[in-house]
Amino acid sequence: MRREARYAVVTIARVLVVLICAAGSGFAATPDTVKFPSRDGKTELTGYLFKPPSTMPGPHAAVVMLHGRAGSYSSLKPGLISAENLTARHRMWGEFWAARGYLALHVDSFGPRGYARGFPKGSYKNRPAEVNEQTVRPLDAYGALDWLRTRDDVIKDRIGVQGWSNGGMTLLAALGPPFTNSAPPVALDKAHLARLAAPLPENGFRAAIAQYPGCAAQRDQGDYQPYAPLLMLVAGDDDEVSPRVCASLVEQLKQRNVPVEFVNYDGAHHAYDDPGKTKQSHGPNRAATEDTQRRAVEFFQRQLRGNPDGSIK
């Protein structure tokens, strides 16, 4: 065999090995970048759509993904606002759901409003009003829901929502009637309040997973009640939000017979499911991540794919 031919064979073999290894490690294509309107009536949002493999024909249940206070993008490449620079955690979860047959839509609420880098730790009280998680970002979550319902590959009444930290606070606000016993954080006109009004499970989110959210606003609301089943997962050693406040909210909900599941991971840190070495080298974070993935799969399988008679859709 001529040298050029041998070189070509070896090169092809190496490429095949790389592709096989990538597939075995959960390698996925870059998600599609999409645009859709927020229900605020003025903002065009950016989303990143993770699709199931072609071997899993649709239509599919879907998951709306809501980022935390630091936004959607990795700090390793400052200024790069694109699908290629999603944080490792957001990309991991998008691929996680797509591999299990869900359409997953990551919503960037901050970038389109000029705050792609989010706001720093410890600055919550001074966060930009334009990205308020109680009054603005819920409208983004519903904008994503509206857009997903236009797609033929989505089961329109089988859409869940998952949020991390500030995104978890967003979904809590989105699932409940706003401020019935308390004043909203900012003055809102009647039209805005109407857009914030929570729908029913039939035309809203079917279920929700909140990871290490802040719970004070909903706890202090007094009569807060999410309209859809909720799984809340908190970190016992959280230095950004209080797991005790969330436990207090959950106790209120259980006293009113609201369907909520609650897990407090002892010793776990805020953002425990970041797949990077820094977080995962801490044993409680690693254990919490594994348990969260297991519970999340079981929860959405039951809530998004289960029929009333217990069969699977």
Secondary structure, DSSP 8 states (H G I E B T S, - for coil): --HHHHHHHHHHHHHHHHHHHHHHTT-----EEEEEE-TTSS-EEEEEEE---TTS-S-EEEEEEE--TT-SB-TTSTT--SGGGB-HHHHHHHHHHHHTT-EEEEEESSGGGT-TT---TT-GGG--GGG-TTTTHHHHHHHHHHHHTT-TTEEEEEEEEEEETHHHHHHHHHHS-TTSSS--SS---HHHHHHH----TTTS-SEEEEES---HHHHHHSS---SS-EEEEEETT-SSS-HHHHHHHHHHHHHTT--EEEEEETT--TTTT--SHHHHTSHHHHHHHHHHHHHHHHHHHHHHSB-TTS-B-
